[in-house]
Amino acid sequence: MTQDTNTTLWKFATNAIHIGSEADKETGAVITPLNLSTTYWQEAPGKNKGYEYSRSGNPTRAALERNLAALEHGRFGLAFASGLGAIDCVLRLLKPGDKVIASDDLYGGSRRIFTKAYEKYGIKFVYVDATDVKNIENEVDDSTKMIWLETPTNPLLRLTDLKAVAQLNNLIELKSKNSGYPLIVVDNTFMSPYFQKPLLLGADIVVHSTTKYINGHSDVVGGAIVLNDNDKNENVYKELKFFQNAIGAVPSPFDCWLTLRGIKTLALRMEQHNKNAQKVAEYLSSHKKVKTVNYPGLKSHPQHELAKKQMTGFGGMISIELDGSFEDAVKFASNLKLFALGESLGGVESLIGHPATMTHASVPREHRMKIGLSDTLLRLSVGIEDADDLMKDIEQGLDKV
Ligand SMILES: *Cc1c(COP(=O)(O)O)cnc(C)c1O
């Protein structure tokens, strides 16, 4: 199978298990071989079987890249050593003077790479409340080269109507004038391709931290880019592929192999994350010590209708505010027995985090306050344990505050 896999052939769970895991031609092995060789024998200079040096291309990585492309309904997949490695590669498409319009409550690390690594090269980042696409429309001008979105956002679970963004008239006009730019980039880490396929909603590029749901077992740090590349010369893909090799933030073959293995159960895992999170969110909403529950699957979520339209599930991420102080929030989080207090999300085991001091500590406090990311906000990554056990754990934690 080539990179240009016909992804309409099979449905999601089948693609997840079979694309990139075709029986090995030499041995018949059902599982993709782990190919550790750094270099490849050439018959004559430049005459090879498609691989020369493992940074430029590796068979195990190519298998993962085909798989990722299929899951997102894209033509091209590129795998990286981390989500931020993937994000960095996309940002390399920019030049001094270019402007990026981004959602104002992005993952802290994305905001950090924008402000600390790229602003100094003369690239301008403006942050807007992307729950209303008008705010994006108003910022679009001739220098705009990218729209950077997360939906739902981390950690406030706010949504952006991706179809409405892709249909903005001024954006469409600019795209036809500027060979496809501004590109609409969506960080789809929170939903995984199982629940949301941004390329089908009009996005140009999808990025992932595969560290989270895609690998799903909290044992690989990785990232990905998937795109269709509407440019008939495939210039954007070629440029990204060039940078992947030129910069070198590539994943190890073993990480690719583990990620491919994790993906085989992605459909099952996401279903269970979703079921558990819905139960936990409803339980939290009914608890008198909990002030706010942000979860797109709740009818009380201000964008619940959009969530139902744009996603096929609501995912496993919830954020909450207790009716109490910073100390209460810390006490609750530290007293849980099943929800490990830790960074990251999307693994089979439940986690709880305190964004203000952990994942979003790099976001200036003033900005955090502006968008409503308070010092008492807690973020739950609901795992796939038994939901009753998870709720009991939360109950005993809340009893202590
Ligand atoms: C974790 C995360 C990233 C960064 O990915 P790494 O694999 O940690 O480099 C980017 N975006 C989102 C939404 C994330 O949760």
The ligand as a Gaussian input file, in Angstrom:
#p B3LYP/6-31G(d) Opt

LIG

0 1
 C        0.738000      17.668000      25.141000
 C        0.212000      18.536000      24.102000
 C        1.061000      19.088000      23.125000
 C        2.552000      18.898000      23.139000
 O        2.911000      17.573000      22.846000
 P        4.221000      16.858000      23.407000
 O        4.084000      15.478000      22.875000
 O        4.168000      16.937000      24.907000
 O        5.390000      17.594000      22.853000
 C        0.476000      19.872000      22.147000
 N       -0.848000      20.122000      22.125000
 C       -1.685000      19.620000      23.056000
 C       -3.140000      19.938000      22.980000
 C       -1.181000      18.817000      24.072000
 O       -2.012000      18.344000      25.001000

